[in-house]
Amino acid sequence: MLVWSVCLLCDTQALTFLTILYLVVYSCFGTAGLKVSQVSRVEKGMTLSKEFLQRVNDLAEFVFKKKEDTARDSLLKVLKVFSSLGKVAASFGFIGALISFILAFIPQSNPMFEFMKEQFAEINRKLDSLSLQISTLQTEMEWTNYASSYGKDENVIKNSWAKLTEFIKTAPVASTQEQKTRLAERFTTFYENTGTENSVANFYRYITENNPVSLNKNLLQLIIEKSNGDFNVLVQYTTYFTTLMVSGLKLNVFYYKLKGYDAAAKAEEAVIQLSNTLSAIQDALIECADGFETWAHKDALKLSNQRFSSTKNLATDIKKHLERKFHWFKWIVIAHSNKDEFTFGQSINFEAQEKTSVHLIHQDKGSAVDQNTKANIQSSLQKEMAGLRFTITAQQQVKIKCAGLYKPFPETVVCSGGKWSALPVCYAEQVNGRVECKSEDGATVCRASCSTGWGSTTHPEPAEYKCSQPPCPSFIPHKCNNCTQNSVCEFNEVCSGVLGTCRDACLVNPCGVNTECHSYYHNRICNCVSPWKGDPYQGCKSQDLKWVRPEEAPGSKKTLLLHIYSY
């Protein structure tokens, strides 16, 4: 069973969770150099760390303090917090400075140590506050055996982080350079022997995997399924996953820097992976919130299958459950004998134990998330990543990811001066056609056209799209599902009709009577069925005749007769 699956939120796991948070914060203090003049960089790292903790605290408050927000407001609040967590990516570029600070010989009476001690005290107070909140959480999750692979990679990351923590704590007080080097080697050797880099890559794929034929099940989808669409549970786990992912990415950069490899390139890769991770988490949160009706139906059906004394008690139990789980809606639950006929407008309806009709009604009808909301969320994440300042490169490239089957334009954008090099747009691929997008005068312009042999009877002209201000709405072109040429049809089909439909050539233009029809290369081939003769395209209406002697005729006929005989 997965280590964090059963009791992530119990006391022991809560402490583990807070320990990882503490270590993430600790490594962000790497802006410190060997000069007092660089204290401002240390302070910037500390501020960044405190902001990260505050955002995590905001997520904990969302779970505990169920405010009277609408579904849209609740979702946007959580997604906004996850977008802001991307700022921690800036700390990847400070790891080299932290290593230099650790390996240097600095007296513990140095003002920078006093400064860090004061900041640690403030951060610890925040961690204590988080501990009280997290310790009260409860979760009931049942996991299958295939979840064990996730737990294995999680433990590798956590164990390597413990070794890195040991190095960070002991190396600064080592008295000789040889001792410092040996401590560093203990971490790098452990990192290599446990395959930490591979575990980080695996964990990244668990979160971002979206290939339906992959044997790896998406970890976020697994959470949604096992929690029956519980948005609060998904928030709890994704907060933990984000922290663990940040820890793993930092481990990679630490290792590459200590080994003298290209740590700058690894830091750039970590920034992109963190961006993709946060984007995948946001997509999962949207999907979970948007599918609340499905999960409300399943939960209510499960409750109704239990024994209940009256329809009133059943309705009360279902209402309490739904208001706890989907607290951003006001629920009305009506249960009555199925012998009576009632209409309650648009509602979720089902039969309970073949005797009771149940109706679930919530105040805000319809989808919790529309396409514009998704576009705003994606833009929010992009803006957060654009605002980062990295010491690793002046022009940071970020890969754009769209939800579902949407494609991004451009695939990567360059952040410079807090602005993107192009306005990102998510577009749906043109069916039997293509979409071409380009940047023109600060705007993104897209044009969708049908491929040769295809067209659209409802939209004969190519679809055009232009976005001049972020966030850009998604571009969904019309479908080119009407044929105009035989060549686009199957080998045995032809393009026919006013609407342009591919149909079997023999059905479009049948052969004559008494024939066989075969479709071949967008055409029909007609043949007479023996013994019929004639023009197969017009109809085979005659047969070959032959005179025979009476003794050769069938039966006991003794006269000359006309006998049908085929050659």
ZAMARGU-4260 file (C-alpha; in steps of 0.2 Angstrom, whole numbers, plus 5000, padded with zeros to 4 digits):
<rodrens>
0) 5000/5000/5000 | 5005/5018/4997 | 5014/5025/5011 | 5005/5042/5011 | 4988/5034/5005
5) 4981/5028/5022 | 4985/5041/5035 | 4993/5056/5026 | 4984/5067/5038 | 4987/5058/5054
10) 4999/5065/5067 | 5014/5055/5060 | 5011/5059/5042 | 5007/5077/5047 | 5024/5079/5054
15) 5032/5071/5039 | 5023/5083/5028 | 5029/5098/5039 | 5046/5092/5038 | 5047/5092/5019
20) 5039/5109/5020 | 5053/5115/5032 | 5066/5108/5021 | 5059/5116/5005 | 5060/5132/5014
25) 5078/5129/5021 | 5085/5126/5004 | 5077/5143/4998 | 5090/5152/5009 | 5104/5148/4996
30) 5105/5166/4990 | 5117/5170/5004 | 5135/5172/4999 | 5151/5175/5008 | 5149/5194/5009
35) 5138/5204/5021 | 5133/5215/5006 | 5123/5200/4999 | 5112/5199/5014 | 5098/5207/5003
40) 5098/5191/4992 | 5096/5180/5008 | 5082/5191/5014 | 5074/5189/4997 | 5075/5170/4998
45) 5068/5171/5016 | 5053/5181/5010 | 5050/5169/4996 | 5050/5155/5008 | 5038/5163/5020
50) 5026/5167/5005 | 5027/5149/5000 | 5022/5144/5018 | 5008/5157/5018 | 5001/5150/5002
55) 5001/5132/5010 | 4992/5139/5025 | 4979/5147/5014 | 4976/5130/5006 | 4974/5122/5024
60) 4962/5136/5028 | 4951/5133/5013 | 4949/5115/5019 | 4944/5119/5037 | 4935/5135/5035
65) 4921/5131/5023 | 4915/5149/5018 | 4899/5153/5009 | 4908/5155/4992 | 4900/5151/4975
70) 4907/5136/4966 | 4917/5147/4954 | 4924/5158/4968 | 4930/5143/4978 | 4938/5135/4963
75) 4947/5151/4958 | 4954/5154/4975 | 4962/5137/4976 | 4969/5138/4958 | 4976/5156/4962
80) 4985/5149/4977 | 4993/5135/4966 | 4998/5147/4953 | 5007/5157/4966 | 5017/5142/4972
85) 5026/5143/4955 | 5036/5157/4963 | 5047/5144/4973 | 5055/5140/4956 | 5065/5155/4958
90) 5075/5146/4972 | 5082/5134/4960 | 5094/5147/4954 | 5100/5151/4971 | 5106/5133/4975
95) 5124/5136/4969 | 5126/5151/4981 | 5119/5140/4995 | 5132/5126/4992 | 5146/5139/4992
100) 5140/5146/5008 | 5139/5129/5016 | 5156/5124/5011 | 5164/5140/5016 | 5172/5143/5034
105) 5161/5156/5042 | 5160/5159/5061 | 5143/5156/5069 | 5144/5173/5076 | 5143/5180/5059
110) 5128/5193/5057 | 5121/5182/5043 | 5119/5167/5055 | 5109/5178/5067 | 5098/5185/5053
115) 5094/5167/5048 | 5091/5162/5066 | 5078/5175/5068 | 5070/5171/5051 | 5069/5153/5056
120) 5060/5157/5072 | 5046/5166/5062 | 5045/5152/5050 | 5044/5139/5064 | 5029/5148/5071
125) 5020/5147/5055 | 5024/5128/5054 | 5017/5126/5071 | 5001/5134/5066 | 5000/5123/5051
130) 5003/5108/5062 | 4988/5111/5072 | 4977/5113/5057 | 4984/5098/5048 | 4983/5086/5063
135) 4964/5088/5063 | 4961/5082/5045 | 4954/5065/5042 | 4953/5055/5026 | 4946/5038/5021
140) 4955/5032/5005 | 4955/5014/4999 | 4970/5010/4988 | 4973/4996/4976 | 4990/4987/4974
145) 4996/4996/4959 | 4997/5012/4970 | 5013/5004/4978 | 5024/5010/4964 | 5020/5028/4969
150) 5024/5025/4987 | 5041/5018/4982 | 5047/5033/4972 | 5040/5044/4986 | 5051/5036/4999
155) 5066/5037/4988 | 5064/5056/4987 | 5060/5058/5005 | 5076/5047/5010 | 5087/5057/4999
160) 5080/5073/5006 | 5085/5067/5023 | 5103/5064/5017 | 5103/5081/5009 | 5097/5089/5026
165) 5111/5080/5035 | 5123/5087/5023 | 5116/5105/5025 | 5116/5104/5044 | 5133/5096/5047
170) 5144/5103/5033 | 5144/5121/5039 | 5151/5116/5056 | 5164/5104/5049 | 5182/5110/5053
175) 5191/5105/5038 | 5188/5105/5019 | 5191/5087/5018 | 5177/5084/5031 | 5165/5095/5021
180) 5169/5085/5005 | 5166/5069/5013 | 5149/5075/5019 | 5145/5080/5001 | 5150/5063/4994
185) 5139/5054/5007 | 5124/5063/4999 | 5129/5061/4981 | 5133/5043/4983 | 5116/5040/4992
190) 5108/5049/4978 | 5116/5038/4965 | 5113/5021/4974 | 5095/5024/4977 | 5091/5031/4959
195) 5084/5047/4965 | 5084/5056/4949 | 5074/5041/4941 | 5061/5042/4955 | 5059/5061/4953
200) 5056/5058/4934 | 5044/5044/4938 | 5034/5055/4951 | 5034/5069/4938 | 5026/5057/4925
205) 5013/5051/4938 | 5006/5068/4940 | 5007/5074/4922 | 5003/5058/4913 | 4989/5060/4900
210) 4991/5046/4888 | 4976/5035/4889 | 4985/5020/4883 | 4999/5022/4896 | 5001/5008/4909
215) 5005/5022/4922 | 4988/5028/4929 | 4988/5047/4932 | 4990/5050/4951 | 4978/5065/4951
220) 4965/5055/4942 | 4967/5041/4955 | 4964/5053/4969 | 4948/5059/4961 | 4942/5042/4959
225) 4946/5035/4976 | 4939/5050/4985 | 4923/5050/4974 | 4927/5068/4968 | 4930/5075/4985
230) 4938/5092/4980 | 4944/5095/4998 | 4954/5079/4998 | 4961/5083/4981 | 4967/5100/4988
235) 4976/5091/5003 | 4985/5078/4992 | 4990/5090/4978 | 4997/5102/4991 | 5008/5088/4997
240) 5012/5082/4979 | 5018/5100/4975 | 5029/5100/4990 | 5036/5083/4986 | 5039/5088/4968
245) 5048/5104/4973 | 5059/5093/4985 | 5064/5081/4971 | 5068/5095/4958 | 5079/5103/4971
250) 5088/5087/4975 | 5092/5085/4956 | 5100/5103/4956 | 5110/5100/4972 | 5117/5084/4965
255) 5122/5091/4948 | 5130/5106/4956 | 5140/5096/4969 | 5146/5084/4955 | 5151/5099/4944
260) 5138/5095/4930 | 5128/5107/4921 | 5117/5113/4935 | 5111/5128/4926 | 5103/5117/4913
265) 5095/5106/4926 | 5088/5121/4935 | 5080/5127/4919 | 5072/5109/4917 | 5066/5110/4934
270) 5057/5126/4931 | 5048/5119/4916 | 5043/5103/4926 | 5037/5113/4940 | 5026/5123/4928
275) 5019/5108/4920 | 5016/5100/4937 | 5006/5115/4943 | 4996/5115/4927 | 4992/5097/4928
280) 4986/5100/4946 | 4975/5114/4940 | 4967/5104/4926 | 4963/5090/4939 | 4955/5103/4951
285) 4945/5110/4937 | 4939/5092/4932 | 4935/5087/4949 | 4925/5103/4953 | 4916/5102/4936
290) 4910/5084/4938 | 4902/5087/4955 | 4885/5081/4949 | 4892/5064/4944 | 4900/5062/4962
295) 4885/5069/4971 | 4874/5056/4962 | 4886/5042/4966 | 4887/5047/4985 | 4868/5049/4986
300) 4865/5032/4978 | 4877/5024/4990 | 4868/5031/5005 | 4851/5027/4999 | 4856/5008/4997
305) 4858/5008/5016 | 4843/5004/5027 | 4833/5020/5031 | 4818/5021/5042 | 4809/5035/5032
310) 4810/5045/5017 | 4813/5060/5028 | 4828/5053/5037 | 4835/5048/5020 | 4833/5065/5013
315) 4841/5073/5029 | 4856/5061/5028 | 4860/5064/5010 | 4858/5083/5012 | 4870/5083/5027
320) 4883/5073/5017 | 4881/5084/5001 | 4882/5100/5011 | 4898/5094/5019 | 4907/5088/5004
325) 4900/5101/4991 | 4899/5115/5003 | 4899/5129/4990 | 4881/5124/4985 | 4865/5125/4994
330) 4857/5108/4992 | 4838/5103/4992 | 4835/5084/4994 | 4817/5077/4991 | 4813/5059/4994
335) 4796/5051/4991 | 4787/5035/4987 | 4789/5031/4968 | 4771/5028/4967 | 4768/5046/4967
340) 4771/5057/4952 | 4781/5073/4956 | 4791/5086/4945 | 4804/5096/4952 | 4812/5104/4937
345) 4830/5101/4933 | 4837/5089/4946 | 4847/5074/4949 | 4835/5059/4950 | 4836/5041/4954
350) 4827/5026/4962 | 4832/5020/4979 | 4829/5002/4983 | 4815/5001/4970 | 4803/5010/4981
355) 4809/5028/4984 | 4812/5042/4971 | 4826/5054/4976 | 4828/5071/4969 | 4844/5082/4971
360) 4843/5100/4968 | 4857/5113/4970 | 4856/5132/4969 | 4869/5135/4956 | 4865/5125/4941
365) 4876/5120/4926 | 4895/5118/4924 | 4905/5125/4938 | 4919/5130/4926 | 4917/5137/4908
370) 4930/5139/4895 | 4933/5157/4899 | 4937/5152/4917 | 4949/5139/4911 | 4957/5152/4900
375) 4959/5164/4915 | 4966/5151/4926 | 4979/5146/4913 | 4984/5164/4910 | 4986/5166/4929
380) 4998/5152/4930 | 5008/5159/4915 | 5008/5177/4923 | 5015/5169/4939 | 5029/5160/4930
385) 5033/5176/4919 | 5036/5186/4935 | 5050/5175/4941 | 5068/5182/4940 | 5081/5168/4938
390) 5100/5169/4941 | 5102/5154/4929 | 5097/5163/4913 | 5091/5180/4907 | 5078/5173/4894
395) 5068/5159/4902 | 5058/5148/4891 | 5042/5140/4898 | 5032/5126/4889 | 5014/5130/4887
400) 5001/5116/4891 | 4983/5116/4887 | 4969/5106/4896 | 4962/5091/4888 | 4965/5089/4869
405) 4968/5107/4866 | 4985/5112/4858 | 4995/5127/4863 | 5002/5141/4852 | 5016/5144/4854
410) 5022/5128/4862 | 5035/5138/4871 | 5036/5156/4876 | 5050/5167/4882 | 5048/5178/4897
415) 5057/5194/4896 | 5054/5210/4907 | 5038/5202/4914 | 5030/5199/4897 | 5028/5184/4886
420) 5035/5184/4868 | 5018/5180/4862 | 5000/5179/4868 | 4997/5160/4872 | 4981/5153/4864
425) 4974/5135/4866 | 4965/5129/4851 | 4956/5113/4846 | 4963/5104/4831 | 4954/5106/4815
430) 4945/5089/4810 | 4950/5085/4792 | 4960/5102/4791 | 4973/5112/4800 | 4975/5127/4811
435) 4989/5140/4808 | 4992/5153/4821 | 5005/5167/4821 | 5009/5183/4831 | 5005/5200/4822
440) 5007/5217/4830 | 5006/5210/4848 | 4991/5199/4844 | 4989/5181/4841 | 4979/5177/4824
445) 4973/5159/4820 | 4966/5153/4804 | 4957/5136/4802 | 4955/5129/4784 | 4949/5112/4777
450) 4961/5100/4769 | 4960/5096/4750 | 4945/5085/4747 | 4936/5091/4763 | 4924/5105/4767
455) 4910/5111/4778 | 4892/5114/4771 | 4888/5125/4786 | 4904/5135/4786 | 4911/5136/4768
460) 4924/5150/4772 | 4939/5147/4783 | 4937/5151/4802 | 4947/5166/4808 | 4952/5170/4826
465) 4961/5185/4834 | 4966/5189/4852 | 4974/5205/4857 | 4972/5205/4876 | 4976/5191/4888
470) 4968/5179/4894 | 4964/5173/4876 | 4949/5162/4875 | 4951/5145/4867 | 4949/5144/4848
475) 4937/5130/4842 | 4936/5129/4823 | 4921/5121/4814 | 4923/5103/4808 | 4927/5099/4790
480) 4917/5083/4789 | 4909/5085/4772 | 4919/5077/4758 | 4921/5086/4741 | 4932/5073/4732
485) 4932/5054/4731 | 4950/5053/4736 | 4947/5057/4754 | 4934/5042/4756 | 4938/5024/4759
490) 4944/5013/4745 | 4926/5006/4742 | 4917/5023/4744 | 4913/5038/4734 | 4908/5056/4739
495) 4890/5058/4736 | 4875/5069/4740 | 4873/5088/4744 | 4881/5087/4761 | 4896/5077/4754
500) 4895/5060/4763 | 4906/5045/4759 | 4896/5030/4755 | 4899/5013/4747 | 4899/5015/4728
505) 4887/5001/4726 | 4874/5009/4737 | 4876/5026/4728 | 4873/5019/4711 | 4867/5001/4711
510) 4869/4989/4697 | 4855/4981/4687 | 4845/4966/4691 | 4852/4949/4693 | 4870/4956/4696
515) 4884/4956/4708 | 4892/4973/4713 | 4909/4976/4719 | 4917/4992/4725 | 4934/4995/4719
520) 4945/5011/4719 | 4930/5023/4721 | 4920/5015/4708 | 4908/5000/4705 | 4911/4984/4695
525) 4895/4975/4690 | 4894/4957/4684 | 4879/4946/4679 | 4875/4932/4690 | 4875/4915/4681
530) 4865/4910/4671 | 4859/4927/4668 | 4866/4937/4653 | 4865/4955/4647 | 4872/4972/4652
535) 4876/4971/4671 | 4875/4990/4673 | 4857/4990/4665 | 4852/4973/4671 | 4855/4955/4666
540) 4838/4949/4659 | 4841/4934/4647 | 4848/4917/4649 | 4858/4905/4637 | 4847/4892/4628
545) 4851/4875/4621 | 4841/4861/4612 | 4843/4844/4619 | 4836/4826/4614 | 4821/4819/4625
550) 4832/4805/4632 | 4844/4819/4638 | 4830/4829/4646 | 4827/4829/4664 | 4813/4817/4671
555) 4802/4806/4659 | 4799/4819/4645 | 4800/4810/4628 | 4798/4825/4617 | 4810/4839/4611
560) 4809/4853/4624 | 4818/4869/4628 | 4829/4866/4642 | 4839/4879/4652 | 4857/4875/4651
565) 4871/4886/4656 | 4888/4884/4647
</rodrens>
